[in-house]
Amino acid sequence: MLMGARVAPLSFSVRRGAGRPTIAWMHSALEAALQDVEPLVADRGWARPPLATIAAAERLLKLVDLAHRPPAIQANRDGTISFDWEAADVGWLTLTLDDQGHLTHGAVLDEDEFAQTETFGDELPDWAGTLLQRLLAAGH
């Protein structure tokens, strides 16, 4: 490798197979969020999201209706990845994934506050799905 050259390990997605996950392709919005965090990883000691978190983020992106209203995606200081939706005066919803298989959601909808952590596998947990549907039904 050339001195000072940067390797971009983030332009792909996680594929499950035998052994450890491998990366093959990545959703462009997730890739952008991971690229945005790289300077913070290098300069400020932020945690790079682990492969398990990236794989969970890919699964979540496949489960939510991106055509209706795509979320803002952000890699966080602790290595989690968050997905944020807003609906004008109605409220907001944040879904956050970690490498332990958890999806944490926080929301304020019509002045009601919600917060919960659920196990995340191959389907959107019921409560998170209900909150997302409620927010998206409210419009922009």
C-alpha positions as CSV (number, residue, x, y, z in Angstrom):
1,M,0.0,0.0,0.0
2,L,1.2,3.5,-0.8
3,M,2.2,5.7,2.2
4,G,-0.7,7.9,3.1
5,A,-3.2,6.0,0.9
6,R,-6.6,5.5,2.5
7,V,-8.4,2.2,2.1
8,A,-12.2,2.6,2.0
9,P,-13.5,-0.6,3.6
10,L,-17.1,0.6,3.4
11,S,-18.3,0.4,-0.2
12,F,-20.1,-2.9,0.1
13,S,-22.6,-4.9,2.1
14,V,-22.6,-7.8,4.4
15,R,-23.3,-11.3,3.1
16,R,-24.0,-14.2,5.5
17,G,-22.3,-17.5,4.9
18,A,-20.2,-20.0,6.7
19,G,-18.0,-18.4,9.3
20,R,-17.7,-14.6,9.6
21,P,-19.8,-12.3,7.5
22,T,-18.2,-10.9,4.3
23,I,-18.9,-7.7,2.6
24,A,-20.2,-7.6,-1.0
25,W,-22.5,-4.6,-1.7
26,M,-24.0,-1.8,0.4
27,H,-27.0,0.6,0.1
28,S,-25.7,4.0,-1.0
29,A,-27.3,5.9,1.9
30,L,-25.7,3.5,4.4
31,E,-22.3,3.7,2.6
32,A,-22.5,7.5,2.7
33,A,-23.2,7.5,6.5
34,L,-20.2,5.1,7.1
35,Q,-17.9,7.3,4.9
36,D,-19.0,10.4,6.9
37,V,-18.0,8.7,10.2
38,E,-14.5,7.7,9.0
39,P,-12.8,11.1,9.8
40,L,-14.3,10.9,13.3
41,V,-13.0,7.3,13.7
42,A,-9.5,8.5,12.7
43,D,-9.4,11.8,14.4
44,R,-11.7,11.6,17.5
45,G,-11.6,7.9,18.4
46,W,-15.2,7.1,17.5
47,A,-16.0,3.4,17.1
48,R,-16.4,2.1,13.6
49,P,-19.6,0.2,13.3
50,P,-18.9,-3.5,13.4
51,L,-19.8,-5.9,10.6
52,A,-22.7,-7.2,12.6
53,T,-24.2,-3.7,12.9
54,I,-23.7,-3.0,9.2
55,A,-25.4,-6.3,8.4
56,A,-28.3,-5.4,10.6
57,A,-28.5,-2.0,9.0
58,E,-28.7,-3.6,5.5
59,R,-31.6,-5.9,6.8
60,L,-33.4,-2.9,8.2
61,L,-33.1,-0.9,5.0
62,K,-34.7,-3.9,3.1
63,L,-37.6,-3.9,5.6
64,V,-38.6,-0.3,5.6
65,D,-40.4,1.4,2.7
66,L,-37.7,3.6,1.3
67,A,-39.8,4.7,-1.6
68,H,-42.3,6.3,0.7
69,R,-39.8,8.3,2.8
70,P,-36.2,7.2,3.3
71,P,-34.7,7.8,6.7
72,A,-31.6,9.9,7.5
73,I,-28.9,7.4,8.3
74,Q,-26.1,8.2,10.8
75,A,-23.2,6.2,12.2
76,N,-22.8,7.1,15.9
77,R,-19.9,7.6,18.3
78,D,-20.4,4.2,19.9
79,G,-20.5,2.2,16.7
80,T,-24.3,2.0,16.5
81,I,-26.2,3.1,13.3
82,S,-29.3,5.2,13.6
83,F,-32.2,5.7,11.1
84,D,-34.2,8.9,11.6
85,W,-37.6,10.0,10.3
86,E,-39.5,13.2,10.9
87,A,-43.1,14.2,10.2
88,A,-43.4,18.0,10.6
89,D,-45.6,18.8,13.6
90,V,-46.5,15.2,14.3
91,G,-43.1,14.0,15.6
92,W,-40.1,11.9,14.9
93,L,-38.8,8.3,15.2
94,T,-35.3,7.0,15.6
95,L,-34.4,3.4,15.2
96,T,-30.8,2.5,16.4
97,L,-29.0,-0.8,15.7
98,D,-26.1,-2.3,17.6
99,D,-23.9,-5.4,17.1
100,Q,-25.7,-7.4,19.8
101,G,-28.8,-7.9,17.7
102,H,-30.8,-5.1,19.4
103,L,-33.0,-2.4,17.8
104,T,-33.7,0.6,20.1
105,H,-36.4,3.0,19.1
106,G,-37.3,6.4,20.5
107,A,-40.1,8.4,19.2
108,V,-42.3,11.4,19.9
109,L,-45.7,11.1,18.1
110,D,-48.5,13.5,18.8
111,E,-46.9,14.5,22.1
112,D,-46.6,10.8,23.2
113,E,-43.1,9.6,24.0
114,F,-41.9,6.1,23.2
115,A,-38.7,4.2,24.0
116,Q,-38.0,0.5,23.9
117,T,-35.3,-2.0,22.9
118,E,-36.2,-5.1,21.0
119,T,-34.4,-8.0,19.5
120,F,-33.8,-7.5,15.8
121,G,-33.5,-10.4,13.4
122,D,-34.9,-10.7,9.9
123,E,-38.1,-8.9,10.6
124,L,-39.0,-5.4,11.9
125,P,-40.1,-5.9,15.5
126,D,-43.8,-5.2,16.0
127,W,-43.6,-2.1,18.1
128,A,-41.0,-0.5,15.9
129,G,-43.1,-1.3,12.9
130,T,-46.2,0.2,14.5
131,L,-44.4,3.4,15.3
132,L,-42.9,3.7,11.8
133,Q,-46.3,3.1,10.2
134,R,-47.9,5.7,12.5
135,L,-45.3,8.3,11.6
136,L,-45.3,7.7,7.9
137,A,-49.1,7.8,7.8
138,A,-48.9,11.3,9.3
139,G,-47.2,12.7,6.2
140,H,-44.3,15.1,6.0
